Amino acid sequence: MRFLITAGPTREPLDPARYLTNRSSGRMGYALAGAARHDGHDVLLISGPTTLDVPPGVDFIQVETAQQMYDAVRDMLDGVDVAILTAAVADYRPVAYSEQKIKKQGERMVLELERTPDILGSMRSVFGFKGTLIGFAAETQDVESYARGKLERKQCDMVVGNDVSRSDIGFDSRENEVVLVFPDHVEYLEKDTKEHIAMHIIEHATIIRPK
Amino acid sequence: MRFLITAGPTREPLDPARYLTNRSSGRMGYALAGAARHDGHDVLLISGPTTLDVPPGVDFIQVETAQQMYDAVRDMLDGVDVAILTAAVADYRPVAYSEQKIKKQGERMVLELERTPDILGSMRSVFGFKGTLIGFAAETQDVESYARGKLERKQCDMVVGNDVSRSDIGFDSRENEVVLVFPDHVEYLEKDTKEHIAMHIIEHATIIRPK
């Protein structure tokens, strides 16, 4: 099967030096790419900036901004059976970009932000993607209910929820403990390495029938 | 001699997931710490988040925000002969921090920012530092004149200016080409590895007499 996986944060620049971003090591997405490739699938990984090595045999596109990731996903969807969007895409970006480094002004500054394009939300409605669609929800409260809301709004087949407020499984950690939310049931995976969690998710991904 | 060196970016969080930061690999500061240690000096490196290894024999304090870096520098200045502040400290931070991940609202959002404490500018006037003070100026235009302005305003003995708009020597690159601005003269260093540039700067640092 052909997998498309997104990973890492995006960076939304104000000027050449400053940017807005999200905490994300990219580990979960890279582990998923490695696990899918290990199982013999074709894998394309589209990633924001991380310090991780691309797993052997995985095709790779490097992006920086949410817009670049949106464009890359849209352009590479042809023939994809399973899309797993793990990237921590920045929701907002500065409205204006300054080519020169902005000099310090007063004690206060107001930064105007606008929404970035919604990649997961565009998969069905804009890109017409018919394959298996898996989203991620990194939350600090009510993880399962936010994950279910995301599943329904974005027409996913599965949403993986995790509680990033817990320091043992949060950002940058090597372990994770997740809840898999499906349209008709929920499954809890015990705390484990991101590599083992990835293997479980890839197994599920290959047997789900897209709606 | 005793050196205090700052390096890396700082991160200024809006909520547990999102933050504002500056591009900075930390390489120049880590190279300076390694070069100073190699020359037999006592070195304390105070660094924001980077992926670099701390040079052997260098004391290390990890920080995240500009405020934490400010506090660490102030608390560790006792007995320091030379302070080299290379960190790309964020100038502004969000006024409000949300303990819970902020949910997406409308198409636009306004982020209110306030100035972070000015570490370099506090060295003489607030901390009463009497040793040799070296600052860095990463600029995208008029590098030498901005560096000279910084030297004067912040009462430095030397400011190292570099042009980060050039992709060959800018953020994340392994080489640099800098101008050393002193109160009474200027010196241009040719493009070289950050390690070689660091050796030159450390040599200068040990012979400058603080004003």
Interface residues (C-beta under 8 A of the other chain):
Chain A: D15 P16 A17 R18 Y19 L20 T21 N22 R23 T51 A88 A90 D91 Y92 V95 E99 Q100 K101 K104 G106 E107 R108 M109 V110 L111 E112 L113 E114 R115 A138 E139 T140 Q141 V164 S165 G170 F171
Chain B: D15 P16 A17 R18 Y19 L20 T21 N22 R23 T51 A88 A90 D91 Y92 V95 E99 Q100 K101 K104 G106 E107 R108 M109 V110 L111 E112 L113 E114 R115 A138 E139 T140 Q141 V164 S165 G170 F171
